[in-house]
Amino acid sequence: MDIQLATLCDSAMDYNGKLCVLGTFDTIGSRTLPVVHQNCVLALRICFRSVDEGEHDLAIRIIDNDGQDAVSPLPAVKFTINIPQEVDFVTRNMIFHFQALQFTKPGTFSLEISVDDDHLMSLPLRIVYVPQQG
């Protein structure tokens, strides 16, 4: 399986198999600590081939530079892949909503995406504290 697209964004939806993404970002700035981002989405488009058929568990963790969970891990998402005989691959769009993400400190974080305990990719996220002037 291959991740064709992975991004943090303001909004995403699956429209008849097309992944529609709005407002991609990799940095969150805030004038207060802790930094709280009210709403965002992780949008994934994954390509599967016949060797990927069957049941799978997808896990997403947000970790800090020390590899520690920065926020509570999401429960694993179970999904099943079936590949019709007449096609070489199928793609699936997966959309995960995050509400009130809270970071206690600025720094570089990582969204770790894995399937069946196999790491597929890391998506960096920068949290920036911008103190008020004056």
N, C-alpha and C positions, 0 to 999 in steps of 0.2 A: 504494500500500500504506500502511496505517495501523497503527501500534502501538497496540493497545487496552490493553495492560498491559505494563509493564516494571518489575521490582522485584528487588532483592537480598533474599535470604531464606535461612533455614536449610535448607529442603527444598522441593522441588516435584516434582510428577509429573503426567503426562498420564493421565487415567482416562477412556477411551472418548471422547476429544475435549474433556473438561473439564479445565481447568488447576487443579490443587489446589496451593495455596501455604501454607506454614507459616512463621511467624516473620519477617515482613518487617522490614528495618532499613535505616538510612541512616548509622549511626554505629558505629564500632568503637573501643572504649576499651582501653587496655593500660597496665600498670604497668612495662613494659619496652620498650626500643628495641633493635633494630627491632621494629615491631609485626607479629606474625604471626597471621593468622586461618586456622585449620586447614581449615575446610570452609565453603563457602557456595555459593549457587546464584544465577545470573541467570535469571529466568523471564520469557519473552516470550510474548505472544499477539498475532499479527499478522493483519490482515484484508487479503485480496487480492481484486482485481477483475479483469475480463477483460484490461485493459491490462497487468496484471502477469504474464500467462502467460509461461512460458519458464524458462530457467535463470538463477540468481542466485548472487551471492557475498555472504554476510553476514560483516561484520568487527566485532570488538569490541576496543577499546583502553581501557586504563586510563591516564589521563594526569594529570599534576600541574597546578598553576596556570599553569605556563609552557608548557603544551602538550607537554611531554616525556613519553615513555612511563615510567610509574612501575613497571610490571612488563612482562615480555616480552609482546608482542602475541600473541594466539591466532592460529593459522592460520585463514584464511578458511574458512567453512563453505559448501559448495556445496549448493544445493537447487533443485528444479524445481517449478513451480506449473502445474497444469492445472485449468482451470475448466470443469466440465460445462456444456453449453448450457442446461440447464434451471434453473440457479441464477445469482444475481446476484453472489455472493461466496463465498469459502471462508476459513476461519480455520485457522491452524496454531499450535500450541504448540511453543515451542522452549525447551529447558532446557539450561543450560550450567553444569557443575560446576567450581568453583575449589578447588584444594587448596593449602594453605600459601602463601596470598597474603602477601607480605612488603612492608612499607612502611618505608623507612629513616628517615622523618621524619613528624611529625604535619602536618596541614593538610587542605585540601579538595581532593579528587580528583574525577575524572569518568569514568564509563564511557561511552564514545562508541560508539554503535551506528550502523552504516551498511550499506547494501545497494547493491552495484554502485557503490561510491565516492560514493553520495549519503547525506549525513548525515541520519539519521532522528530521533535524539534523543540527549540527554545526560542521564545519571542521576548526580546528585551523591552523593558518599561522603565523609564526614568521618572523619578519623583523629585520635583524641585520645590524647595521652600524659598519664597520671594518675600522677605520682610518688607513691611510698609515703611515708606520714607517719611521722615519728619515726625 
